[in-house]
Amino acid sequence: MARAKTAAIAERIDTLQRMLLEGSSNSACVTHALWEWGVSRRQPTPRSEVL
């Protein structure tokens, strides 16, 4: 199960990398992820957690 999930994630990353290298905007990649994979938008990390 973990290998299948890892492979699926790697495929998604490859797709997004390809889109970026072909000149797609970050917004286009986010939209693609939302529609194709049902990924929800990440919430910004509070600054206190970054430091």
Residue frames relative to the residue before (quaternion, step in Angstrom):
aa qw qx qy qz dx dy dz
M 1.0000 0.0000 0.0000 0.0000 0.00 0.00 0.00
A 0.6741 0.4979 -0.3073 0.4508 3.59 0.86 -0.93
R 0.6440 0.5211 -0.3274 0.4543 3.59 1.01 -0.77
A 0.6385 0.5190 -0.3265 0.4651 3.57 1.00 -0.79
K 0.6576 0.5001 -0.3062 0.4731 3.57 0.97 -0.85
T 0.6480 0.5169 -0.3121 0.4642 3.57 0.97 -0.86
A 0.6502 0.5107 -0.3110 0.4687 3.58 0.98 -0.82
A 0.6489 0.5138 -0.3181 0.4623 3.59 0.98 -0.81
I 0.6475 0.5086 -0.3131 0.4733 3.57 0.99 -0.83
A 0.6441 0.5207 -0.3177 0.4616 3.58 0.96 -0.88
E 0.6443 0.5182 -0.3189 0.4634 3.58 1.00 -0.79
R 0.6438 0.5150 -0.3171 0.4688 3.57 1.00 -0.81
I 0.6443 0.5145 -0.3170 0.4687 3.57 0.98 -0.86
D 0.6368 0.5273 -0.3235 0.4601 3.58 0.96 -0.86
T 0.6430 0.5261 -0.3186 0.4565 3.58 0.97 -0.86
L 0.6872 0.4739 -0.2854 0.4708 3.58 0.87 -0.95
Q 0.6251 0.5271 -0.3397 0.4647 3.61 1.01 -0.74
R 0.6449 0.5200 -0.3125 0.4647 3.56 0.96 -0.89
M 0.6420 0.5252 -0.3223 0.4563 3.58 0.95 -0.87
L 0.6756 0.4934 -0.2954 0.4614 3.57 0.92 -0.93
L 0.6688 0.5032 -0.3009 0.4572 3.58 0.94 -0.86
E 0.6662 0.4798 -0.2908 0.4913 3.57 1.18 -0.55
G 0.6371 -0.5855 0.3041 0.3984 3.57 1.30 0.09
S 0.4040 0.7008 -0.4948 0.3177 3.60 1.20 0.22
S 0.4850 -0.6563 0.4935 0.3007 3.55 -1.12 0.65
N 0.6508 -0.4885 0.3951 0.4263 3.56 -1.27 0.29
S 0.6369 0.5414 -0.3268 0.4410 3.57 0.99 -0.83
A 0.6397 0.5177 -0.3235 0.4671 3.58 1.01 -0.78
C 0.6456 0.5136 -0.3184 0.4669 3.58 1.03 -0.77
V 0.6401 0.5118 -0.3203 0.4751 3.58 1.00 -0.82
T 0.6471 0.5151 -0.3159 0.4649 3.57 0.93 -0.89
H 0.6292 0.5313 -0.3254 0.4647 3.58 0.98 -0.84
A 0.6739 0.4947 -0.2942 0.4632 3.59 0.86 -0.95
L 0.6399 0.5292 -0.3262 0.4517 3.57 0.99 -0.80
W 0.7413 0.4263 -0.2282 0.4655 3.58 0.83 -0.99
E 0.7362 0.4455 -0.2482 0.4449 3.58 0.82 -0.94
W 0.8296 0.2279 -0.0765 0.5040 3.55 0.88 -0.92
G 0.4500 -0.7117 0.4449 0.3050 3.58 1.23 0.00
V 0.3120 0.7578 -0.5089 0.2634 3.55 1.19 0.57
S 0.3299 -0.7365 0.5521 0.2096 3.56 -0.92 0.87
R 0.5875 -0.5739 0.4296 0.3753 3.55 -1.15 0.50
R 0.4451 -0.6712 0.5223 0.2801 3.54 -1.05 0.81
Q 0.3969 -0.6809 0.5625 0.2499 3.50 -1.12 0.71
P 0.5526 -0.6105 0.4368 0.3623 3.59 -0.99 0.72
T 0.4332 -0.6777 0.5271 0.2743 3.56 -1.03 0.76
P 0.4790 -0.6605 0.4829 0.3178 3.61 -0.78 0.93
R 0.5886 -0.6185 0.3934 0.3410 3.57 -0.95 0.87
S 0.6214 0.5595 -0.3503 0.4220 3.60 1.03 -0.68
E 0.6680 0.4885 -0.3050 0.4713 3.62 1.14 -0.55
V 0.6063 0.5687 -0.3500 0.4318 3.58 1.20 -0.49
L 0.7078 0.4578 -0.2556 0.4734 3.55 0.96 -0.85
